[in-house]
Amino acid sequence: MEELTHIDSSGRPQMVDVSRKPDTQRQAVAKGRISMKAATFSLIQKGEIKKGNVLAVAQLAGIMAAKQTPHLIPLCHPIFIGDIRVELNLNERDSSVEITSTVSSVGKTGVEMEALTAVAVAALTVYDMCKAVDRGMKIEDIRLISKRGGKSGTIILE
């Protein structure tokens, strides 16, 4: 059985010591979506949601969330983030907003959690801004698409 890296010999949580690892260029891409009623989608598309520009606010929320990841996820290292990109695309066929986050860094540990957090919070922001007209929205399929850098190198999942 593999040893758990975030548990010490007494079974208590611990941070993984990355201080001896070399800095490498790292990048992670995550995706997710939020589906909704066609009428809600139309309001977003026309810019008629009363709380404001849903896509712009959600994009900013995703960027801010990536920077706050170590405050939200226990034992996640605070890291220097060089770049965060959050894209929200309207998919009319499915009445959904597709969210893609790309996070880049040079450091000792990966940025997968930051990319995933950005997607999750962007989706939650869309939900929050639109819930007055559609409580049935569904946040779906948040996942890691790829990661680059570090000991494990490049992993492409989609």
DRENLOTI-224163 format. One record per atom (N, C-alpha, C): x, y negated, z negated; atom name. Coordinates in steps of 0.05 Angstrom, whole numbers, padded with zeros to 5 digits, always signed. Layout:
# DRENLOTI-224163
<X X; Y Y; Z Z; name CA>
...
***
This chain:
# DRENLOTI-224163
<X +00017; Y +00024; Z +00000; name N>
<X +00000; Y +00000; Z +00000; name CA>
<X +00018; Y -00025; Z +00000; name C>
<X +00011; Y -00044; Z +00017; name N>
<X +00026; Y -00069; Z +00018; name CA>
<X +00021; Y -00086; Z -00007; name C>
<X +00043; Y -00100; Z -00015; name N>
<X +00041; Y -00117; Z -00039; name CA>
<X +00025; Y -00142; Z -00032; name C>
<X +00008; Y -00151; Z -00050; name N>
<X -00008; Y -00175; Z -00046; name CA>
<X +00010; Y -00199; Z -00051; name C>
<X +00011; Y -00218; Z -00033; name N>
<X +00030; Y -00240; Z -00035; name CA>
<X +00020; Y -00262; Z -00053; name C>
<X -00006; Y -00264; Z -00058; name N>
<X -00017; Y -00286; Z -00074; name CA>
<X -00024; Y -00277; Z -00102; name C>
<X -00014; Y -00254; Z -00110; name N>
<X -00020; Y -00243; Z -00137; name CA>
<X +00007; Y -00236; Z -00150; name C>
<X +00012; Y -00245; Z -00175; name N>
<X +00037; Y -00238; Z -00188; name CA>
<X +00035; Y -00211; Z -00201; name C>
<X +00056; Y -00202; Z -00214; name N>
<X +00057; Y -00175; Z -00226; name CA>
<X +00036; Y -00171; Z -00248; name C>
<X +00025; Y -00193; Z -00259; name N>
<X +00004; Y -00191; Z -00279; name CA>
<X -00024; Y -00193; Z -00268; name C>
<X -00026; Y -00195; Z -00241; name N>
<X -00052; Y -00197; Z -00228; name CA>
<X -00063; Y -00226; Z -00227; name C>
<X -00046; Y -00245; Z -00233; name N>
<X -00055; Y -00273; Z -00233; name CA>
<X -00049; Y -00285; Z -00205; name C>
<X -00064; Y -00305; Z -00197; name N>
<X -00059; Y -00318; Z -00172; name CA>
<X -00032; Y -00333; Z -00173; name C>
<X -00018; Y -00333; Z -00150; name N>
<X +00007; Y -00348; Z -00148; name CA>
<X +00010; Y -00359; Z -00119; name C>
<X +00025; Y -00380; Z -00118; name N>
<X +00031; Y -00391; Z -00091; name CA>
<X +00054; Y -00375; Z -00080; name C>
<X +00054; Y -00371; Z -00054; name N>
<X +00077; Y -00358; Z -00041; name CA>
<X +00099; Y -00378; Z -00039; name C>
<X +00123; Y -00369; Z -00045; name N>
<X +00147; Y -00386; Z -00044; name CA>
<X +00157; Y -00387; Z -00015; name C>
<X +00153; Y -00410; Z -00002; name N>
<X +00162; Y -00413; Z +00026; name CA>
<X +00187; Y -00430; Z +00028; name C>
<X +00199; Y -00437; Z +00006; name N>
<X +00221; Y -00456; Z +00005; name CA>
<X +00246; Y -00446; Z +00021; name C>
<X +00249; Y -00421; Z +00023; name N>
<X +00273; Y -00410; Z +00038; name CA>
<X +00268; Y -00405; Z +00067; name C>
<X +00243; Y -00408; Z +00075; name N>
<X +00236; Y -00403; Z +00104; name CA>
<X +00246; Y -00426; Z +00121; name C>
<X +00254; Y -00420; Z +00145; name N>
<X +00263; Y -00442; Z +00163; name CA>
<X +00238; Y -00458; Z +00174; name C>
<X +00243; Y -00483; Z +00179; name N>
<X +00222; Y -00499; Z +00193; name CA>
<X +00220; Y -00490; Z +00222; name C>
<X +00196; Y -00486; Z +00231; name N>
<X +00192; Y -00480; Z +00260; name CA>
<X +00168; Y -00496; Z +00270; name C>
<X +00167; Y -00499; Z +00296; name N>
<X +00143; Y -00512; Z +00308; name CA>
<X +00120; Y -00493; Z +00306; name C>
<X +00097; Y -00503; Z +00296; name N>
<X +00074; Y -00486; Z +00292; name CA>
<X +00049; Y -00500; Z +00303; name C>
<X +00031; Y -00483; Z +00313; name N>
<X +00006; Y -00493; Z +00324; name CA>
<X -00015; Y -00472; Z +00320; name C>
<X -00039; Y -00481; Z +00314; name N>
<X -00062; Y -00463; Z +00312; name CA>
<X -00086; Y -00475; Z +00326; name C>
<X -00102; Y -00458; Z +00339; name N>
<X -00126; Y -00467; Z +00352; name CA>
<X -00149; Y -00451; Z +00340; name C>
<X -00171; Y -00464; Z +00333; name N>
<X -00195; Y -00451; Z +00322; name CA>
<X -00219; Y -00462; Z +00337; name C>
<X -00240; Y -00445; Z +00338; name N>
<X -00265; Y -00453; Z +00351; name CA>
<X -00289; Y -00445; Z +00334; name C>
<X -00311; Y -00458; Z +00340; name N>
<X -00336; Y -00451; Z +00328; name CA>
<X -00358; Y -00466; Z +00342; name C>
<X -00383; Y -00463; Z +00333; name N>
<X -00405; Y -00476; Z +00346; name CA>
<X -00428; Y -00480; Z +00326; name C>
<X -00445; Y -00498; Z +00333; name N>
<X -00470; Y -00502; Z +00319; name CA>
<X -00492; Y -00503; Z +00339; name C>
<X -00511; Y -00485; Z +00336; name N>
<X -00534; Y -00483; Z +00355; name CA>
<X -00558; Y -00496; Z +00342; name C>
<X -00576; Y -00505; Z +00359; name N>
<X -00599; Y -00521; Z +00349; name CA>
<X -00622; Y -00519; Z +00369; name C>
<X -00644; Y -00531; Z +00361; name N>
<X -00667; Y -00533; Z +00380; name CA>
<X -00659; Y -00551; Z +00403; name C>
<X -00672; Y -00546; Z +00426; name N>
<X -00667; Y -00563; Z +00450; name CA>
<X -00673; Y -00592; Z +00445; name C>
<X -00694; Y -00598; Z +00429; name N>
<X -00701; Y -00626; Z +00423; name CA>
<X -00679; Y -00640; Z +00407; name C>
<X -00667; Y -00625; Z +00388; name N>
<X -00645; Y -00637; Z +00372; name CA>
<X -00621; Y -00642; Z +00390; name C>
<X -00615; Y -00622; Z +00407; name N>
<X -00592; Y -00625; Z +00426; name CA>
<X -00596; Y -00650; Z +00443; name C>
<X -00621; Y -00654; Z +00452; name N>
<X -00627; Y -00677; Z +00469; name CA>
<X -00622; Y -00703; Z +00455; name C>
<X -00630; Y -00704; Z +00429; name N>
<X -00626; Y -00729; Z +00413; name CA>
<X -00596; Y -00735; Z +00410; name C>
<X -00580; Y -00714; Z +00406; name N>
<X -00551; Y -00718; Z +00404; name CA>
<X -00540; Y -00728; Z +00431; name C>
<X -00549; Y -00715; Z +00452; name N>
<X -00540; Y -00722; Z +00479; name CA>
<X -00546; Y -00751; Z +00486; name C>
<X -00570; Y -00760; Z +00478; name N>
<X -00578; Y -00787; Z +00484; name CA>
<X -00568; Y -00808; Z +00464; name C>
<X -00555; Y -00799; Z +00443; name N>
<X -00546; Y -00817; Z +00422; name CA>
<X -00568; Y -00828; Z +00405; name C>
<X -00589; Y -00812; Z +00401; name N>
<X -00613; Y -00822; Z +00387; name CA>
<X -00616; Y -00810; Z +00359; name C>
<X -00596; Y -00798; Z +00348; name N>
<X -00597; Y -00788; Z +00320; name CA>
<X -00594; Y -00813; Z +00302; name C>
<X -00613; Y -00817; Z +00284; name N>
<X -00614; Y -00841; Z +00268; name CA>
<X -00589; Y -00847; Z +00251; name C>
<X -00575; Y -00826; Z +00243; name N>
<X -00551; Y -00830; Z +00227; name CA>
<X -00527; Y -00840; Z +00243; name C>
<X -00529; Y -00840; Z +00269; name N>
<X -00507; Y -00851; Z +00286; name CA>
<X -00496; Y -00832; Z +00306; name C>
<X -00472; Y -00838; Z +00316; name N>
<X -00459; Y -00822; Z +00336; name CA>
<X -00449; Y -00796; Z +00324; name C>
<X -00464; Y -00775; Z +00328; name N>
<X -00459; Y -00749; Z +00316; name CA>
<X -00431; Y -00738; Z +00323; name C>
<X -00425; Y -00739; Z +00349; name N>
<X -00399; Y -00727; Z +00358; name CA>
<X -00375; Y -00742; Z +00348; name C>
<X -00376; Y -00769; Z +00347; name N>
<X -00354; Y -00785; Z +00337; name CA>
<X -00350; Y -00781; Z +00307; name C>
<X -00371; Y -00780; Z +00292; name N>
<X -00369; Y -00777; Z +00264; name CA>
<X -00359; Y -00749; Z +00257; name C>
<X -00369; Y -00728; Z +00271; name N>
<X -00361; Y -00701; Z +00266; name CA>
<X -00331; Y -00697; Z +00274; name C>
<X -00323; Y -00710; Z +00295; name N>
<X -00294; Y -00709; Z +00303; name CA>
<X -00277; Y -00720; Z +00281; name C>
<X -00284; Y -00744; Z +00271; name N>
<X -00268; Y -00756; Z +00249; name CA>
<X -00269; Y -00739; Z +00224; name C>
<X -00292; Y -00728; Z +00218; name N>
<X -00294; Y -00711; Z +00194; name CA>
<X -00276; Y -00686; Z +00196; name C>
<X -00275; Y -00674; Z +00220; name N>
<X -00257; Y -00651; Z +00224; name CA>
<X -00228; Y -00658; Z +00220; name C>
<X -00220; Y -00681; Z +00231; name N>
<X -00192; Y -00690; Z +00228; name CA>
<X -00186; Y -00695; Z +00198; name C>
<X -00204; Y -00709; Z +00184; name N>
<X -00199; Y -00714; Z +00156; name CA>
<X -00199; Y -00688; Z +00140; name C>
<X -00216; Y -00669; Z +00147; name N>
<X -00217; Y -00644; Z +00132; name CA>
<X -00191; Y -00628; Z +00135; name C>
<X -00180; Y -00627; Z +00159; name N>
<X -00155; Y -00613; Z +00163; name CA>
<X -00133; Y -00623; Z +00144; name C>
<X -00133; Y -00649; Z +00140; name N>
<X -00113; Y -00662; Z +00123; name CA>
<X -00117; Y -00655; Z +00094; name C>
<X -00142; Y -00648; Z +00087; name N>
<X -00149; Y -00642; Z +00059; name CA>
<X -00149; Y -00612; Z +00052; name C>
<X -00141; Y -00595; Z +00071; name N>
<X -00143; Y -00566; Z +00067; name CA>
<X -00131; Y -00556; Z +00041; name C>
<X -00107; Y -00564; Z +00033; name N>
<X -00096; Y -00554; Z +00008; name CA>
<X -00112; Y -00562; Z -00017; name C>
<X -00129; Y -00582; Z -00014; name N>
<X -00146; Y -00590; Z -00037; name CA>
<X -00172; Y -00573; Z -00038; name C>
<X -00178; Y -00559; Z -00016; name N>
<X -00202; Y -00544; Z -00014; name CA>
<X -00198; Y -00514; Z -00017; name C>
<X -00176; Y -00504; Z -00006; name N>
<X -00170; Y -00475; Z -00006; name CA>
<X -00148; Y -00469; Z -00027; name C>
<X -00155; Y -00454; Z -00048; name N>
<X -00135; Y -00448; Z -00068; name CA>
<X -00110; Y -00435; Z -00056; name C>
<X -00087; Y -00442; Z -00066; name N>
<X -00061; Y -00431; Z -00058; name CA>
<X -00052; Y -00437; Z -00030; name C>
<X -00066; Y -00456; Z -00017; name N>
<X -00058; Y -00465; Z +00010; name CA>
<X -00037; Y -00487; Z +00006; name C>
<X -00014; Y -00484; Z +00020; name N>
<X +00007; Y -00504; Z +00016; name CA>
<X +00000; Y -00531; Z +00028; name C>
<X +00007; Y -00553; Z +00014; name N>
<X +00006; Y -00579; Z +00027; name CA>
<X +00028; Y -00580; Z +00048; name C>
<X +00021; Y -00589; Z +00072; name N>
<X +00041; Y -00589; Z +00093; name CA>
<X +00040; Y -00616; Z +00108; name C>
<X +00061; Y -00621; Z +00123; name N>
<X +00062; Y -00644; Z +00140; name CA>
<X +00048; Y -00636; Z +00166; name C>
<X +00027; Y -00651; Z +00174; name N>
<X +00014; Y -00645; Z +00199; name CA>
<X +00022; Y -00666; Z +00219; name C>
<X +00032; Y -00656; Z +00242; name N>
<X +00041; Y -00675; Z +00263; name CA>
<X +00019; Y -00684; Z +00281; name C>
<X -00001; Y -00667; Z +00285; name N>
<X -00023; Y -00674; Z +00304; name CA>
<X -00048; Y -00657; Z +00297; name C>
<X -00070; Y -00670; Z +00299; name N>
<X -00096; Y -00656; Z +00296; name CA>
<X -00114; Y -00666; Z +00319; name C>
<X -00125; Y -00647; Z +00334; name N>
<X -00144; Y -00654; Z +00355; name CA>
<X -00170; Y -00638; Z +00350; name C>
<X -00192; Y -00652; Z +00350; name N>
<X -00218; Y -00639; Z +00346; name CA>
<X -00235; Y -00648; Z +00370; name C>
<X -00244; Y -00629; Z +00385; name N>
<X -00260; Y -00634; Z +00409; name CA>
<X -00288; Y -00622; Z +00404; name C>
<X -00308; Y -00637; Z +00411; name N>
<X -00336; Y -00628; Z +00409; name CA>
<X -00348; Y -00630; Z +00437; name C>
<X -00357; Y -00608; Z +00447; name N>
<X -00369; Y -00607; Z +00474; name CA>
<X -00398; Y -00597; Z +00473; name C>
<X -00414; Y -00611; Z +00488; name N>
<X -00443; Y -00604; Z +00489; name CA>
<X -00447; Y -00581; Z +00509; name C>
<X -00460; Y -00560; Z +00500; name N>
<X -00467; Y -00538; Z +00517; name CA>
<X -00498; Y -00538; Z +00520; name C>
<X -00507; Y -00550; Z +00542; name N>
<X -00535; Y -00553; Z +00547; name CA>
<X -00550; Y -00527; Z +00550; name C>
<X -00537; Y -00507; Z +00562; name N>
<X -00549; Y -00481; Z +00567; name CA>
<X -00558; Y -00468; Z +00541; name C>
<X -00541; Y -00471; Z +00520; name N>
<X -00546; Y -00458; Z +00494; name CA>
<X -00557; Y -00477; Z +00473; name C>
<X -00560; Y -00502; Z +00480; name N>
<X -00567; Y -00523; Z +00460; name CA>
<X -00549; Y -00521; Z +00436; name C>
<X -00523; Y -00523; Z +00442; name N>
<X -00503; Y -00521; Z +00420; name CA>
<X -00481; Y -00541; Z +00424; name C>
<X -00467; Y -00547; Z +00402; name N>
<X -00443; Y -00563; Z +00403; name CA>
<X -00420; Y -00544; Z +00398; name C>
<X -00401; Y -00542; Z +00417; name N>
<X -00378; Y -00525; Z +00414; name CA>
<X -00355; Y -00542; Z +00403; name C>
<X -00341; Y -00531; Z +00383; name N>
<X -00320; Y -00547; Z +00369; name CA>
<X -00294; Y -00532; Z +00372; name C>
<X -00273; Y -00546; Z +00380; name N>
<X -00246; Y -00535; Z +00382; name CA>
<X -00227; Y -00553; Z +00367; name C>
<X -00211; Y -00541; Z +00350; name N>
<X -00191; Y -00556; Z +00335; name CA>
<X -00163; Y -00545; Z +00341; name C>
<X -00145; Y -00563; Z +00346; name N>
<X -00117; Y -00555; Z +00350; name CA>
<X -00100; Y -00571; Z +00330; name C>
<X -00085; Y -00557; Z +00314; name N>
<X -00068; Y -00570; Z +00293; name CA>
<X -00039; Y -00562; Z +00298; name C>
<X -00021; Y -00582; Z +00298; name N>
<X +00007; Y -00577; Z +00302; name CA>
<X +00024; Y -00588; Z +00279; name C>
<X +00046; Y -00574; Z +00274; name N>
<X +00064; Y -00581; Z +00252; name CA>
<X +00092; Y -00570; Z +00257; name C>
<X +00111; Y -00582; Z +00244; name N>
<X +00137; Y -00569; Z +00242; name CA>
<X +00141; Y -00564; Z +00212; name C>
<X +00143; Y -00539; Z +00205; name N>
<X +00145; Y -00533; Z +00176; name CA>
<X +00150; Y -00503; Z +00170; name C>
<X +00146; Y -00496; Z +00145; name N>
<X +00152; Y -00470; Z +00135; name CA>
<X +00128; Y -00451; Z +00134; name C>
<X +00105; Y -00462; Z +00139; name N>
<X +00081; Y -00445; Z +00138; name CA>
<X +00061; Y -00454; Z +00159; name C>
<X +00044; Y -00436; Z +00167; name N>
<X +00026; Y -00441; Z +00189; name CA>
<X +00003; Y -00461; Z +00184; name C>
<X -00011; Y -00467; Z +00205; name N>
<X -00033; Y -00487; Z +00203; name CA>
<X -00060; Y -00475; Z +00211; name C>
<X -00062; Y -00449; Z +00208; name N>
<X -00088; Y -00435; Z +00215; name CA>
<X -00110; Y -00445; Z +00197; name C>
<X -00105; Y -00448; Z +00171; name N>
<X -00127; Y -00456; Z +00153; name CA>
<X -00135; Y -00485; Z +00159; name C>
<X -00117; Y -00502; Z +00167; name N>
<X -00124; Y -00529; Z +00173; name CA>
<X -00141; Y -00530; Z +00198; name C>
<X -00135; Y -00514; Z +00218; name N>
<X -00151; Y -00514; Z +00243; name CA>
<X -00179; Y -00503; Z +00237; name C>
<X -00181; Y -00481; Z +00221; name N>
<X -00207; Y -00470; Z +00214; name CA>
<X -00223; Y -00489; Z +00197; name C>
<X -00211; Y -00503; Z +00179; name N>
<X -00225; Y -00522; Z +00162; name CA>
<X -00235; Y -00545; Z +00178; name C>
<X -00220; Y -00554; Z +00198; name N>
<X -00229; Y -00576; Z +00215; name CA>
<X -00255; Y -00568; Z +00230; name C>
<X -00255; Y -00544; Z +00241; name N>
<X -00279; Y -00535; Z +00256; name CA>
<X -00303; Y -00533; Z +00237; name C>
<X -00299; Y -00521; Z +00213; name N>
<X -00321; Y -00517; Z +00194; name CA>
<X -00333; Y -00543; Z +00186; name C>
<X -00316; Y -00563; Z +00179; name N>
<X -00326; Y -00588; Z +00169; name CA>
<X -00339; Y -00605; Z +00192; name C>
<X -00328; Y -00603; Z +00216; name N>
<X -00340; Y -00617; Z +00238; name CA>
<X -00369; Y -00605; Z +00243; name C>
<X -00371; Y -00579; Z +00241; name N>
<X -00398; Y -00566; Z +00244; name CA>
<X -00417; Y -00574; Z +00222; name C>
<X -00406; Y -00575; Z +00197; name N>
<X -00423; Y -00583; Z +00174; name CA>
<X -00432; Y -00612; Z +00177; name C>
<X -00415; Y -00629; Z +00189; name N>
<X -00422; Y -00657; Z +00193; name CA>
<X -00445; Y -00659; Z +00214; name C>
<X -00443; Y -00644; Z +00236; name N>
<X -00465; Y -00644; Z +00255; name CA>
<X -00491; Y -00636; Z +00241; name C>
<X -00489; Y -00614; Z +00224; name N>
<X -00513; Y -00605; Z +00210; name CA>
<X -00524; Y -00628; Z +00192; name C>
<X -00506; Y -00641; Z +00177; name N>
<X -00515; Y -00662; Z +00159; name CA>
<X -00528; Y -00685; Z +00173; name C>
<X -00517; Y -00692; Z +00196; name N>
<X -00528; Y -00715; Z +00210; name CA>
<X -00554; Y -00709; Z +00224; name C>
<X -00560; Y -00683; Z +00230; name N>
<X -00583; Y -00676; Z +00245; name CA>
<X -00604; Y -00661; Z +00229; name C>
<X -00599; Y -00655; Z +00203; name N>
<X -00617; Y -00638; Z +00188; name CA>
<X -00645; Y -00650; Z +00184; name C>
<X -00647; Y -00676; Z +00186; name N>
<X -00674; Y -00688; Z +00183; name CA>
<X -00693; Y -00680; Z +00206; name C>
<X -00681; Y -00673; Z +00229; name N>
<X -00698; Y -00665; Z +00252; name CA>
<X -00697; Y -00635; Z +00257; name C>
<X -00678; Y -00621; Z +00245; name N>
<X -00675; Y -00592; Z +00251; name CA>
<X -00660; Y -00578; Z +00229; name C>
<X -00676; Y -00566; Z +00211; name N>
<X -00663; Y -00551; Z +00188; name CA>
<X -00655; Y -00523; Z +00197; name C>
<X -00663; Y -00515; Z +00221; name N>
<X -00657; Y -00488; Z +00230; name CA>
<X -00631; Y -00485; Z +00246; name C>
<X -00614; Y -00506; Z +00246; name N>
<X -00589; Y -00504; Z +00260; name CA>
<X -00572; Y -00481; Z +00249; name C>
<X -00555; Y -00470; Z +00265; name N>
<X -00538; Y -00448; Z +00256; name CA>
<X -00509; Y -00453; Z +00263; name C>
<X -00493; Y -00453; Z +00242; name N>
<X -00464; Y -00455; Z +00246; name CA>
<X -00454; Y -00426; Z +00250; name C>
<X -00440; Y -00422; Z +00273; name N>
<X -00434; Y -00395; Z +00282; name CA>
<X -00405; Y -00392; Z +00292; name C>
<X -00395; Y -00368; Z +00289; name N>
<X -00372; Y -00359; Z +00304; name CA>
<X -00347; Y -00375; Z +00299; name C>
<X -00342; Y -00384; Z +00275; name N>
<X -00317; Y -00399; Z +00269; name CA>
<X -00295; Y -00378; Z +00268; name C>
<X -00274; Y -00383; Z +00284; name N>
<X -00253; Y -00363; Z +00286; name CA>
<X -00227; Y -00376; Z +00296; name C>
<X -00205; Y -00361; Z +00290; name N>
<X -00179; Y -00369; Z +00300; name CA>
<X -00176; Y -00359; Z +00329; name C>
<X -00167; Y -00376; Z +00347; name N>
<X -00163; Y -00369; Z +00375; name CA>
<X -00134; Y -00361; Z +00380; name C>
<X -00116; Y -00377; Z +00368; name N>
<X -00088; Y -00371; Z +00372; name CA>
<X -00071; Y -00385; Z +00351; name C>
<X -00047; Y -00375; Z +00348; name N>
<X -00027; Y -00388; Z +00330; name CA>
<X +00000; Y -00383; Z +00342; name C>
<X +00018; Y -00403; Z +00338; name N>
<X +00045; Y -00402; Z +00348; name CA>
<X +00064; Y -00410; Z +00326; name C>
<X +00087; Y -00397; Z +00326; name N>
<X +00108; Y -00405; Z +00307; name CA>
<X +00111; Y -00386; Z +00284; name C>
<X +00133; Y -00389; Z +00269; name N>
<X +00137; Y -00373; Z +00246; name CA>
<X +00147; Y -00345; Z +00253; name C>
<X +00149; Y -00329; Z +00232; name N>
<X +00160; Y -00301; Z +00235; name CA>
<X +00143; Y -00284; Z +00254; name C>
<X +00117; Y -00288; Z +00254; name N>
<X +00100; Y -00271; Z +00271; name CA>
<X +00098; Y -00281; Z +00300; name C>
<X +00110; Y -00304; Z +00306; name N>
<X +00111; Y -00314; Z +00333; name CA>
<X +00084; Y -00322; Z +00343; name C>
<X +00078; Y -00316; Z +00368; name N>
<X +00053; Y -00324; Z +00381; name CA>
<X +00033; Y -00302; Z +00380; name C>
<X +00009; Y -00309; Z +00372; name N>
<X -00013; Y -00290; Z +00371; name CA>
<X -00036; Y -00303; Z +00386; name C>
<X -00046; Y -00290; Z +00407; name N>
<X -00068; Y -00300; Z +00422; name CA>
<X -00092; Y -00281; Z +00417; name C>
<X -00113; Y -00291; Z +00405; name N>
<X -00136; Y -00274; Z +00399; name CA>
<X -00158; Y -00276; Z +00420; name C>
<X -00158; Y -00298; Z +00435; name N>
<X -00178; Y -00302; Z +00456; name CA>
<X -00164; Y -00316; Z +00479; name C>
***
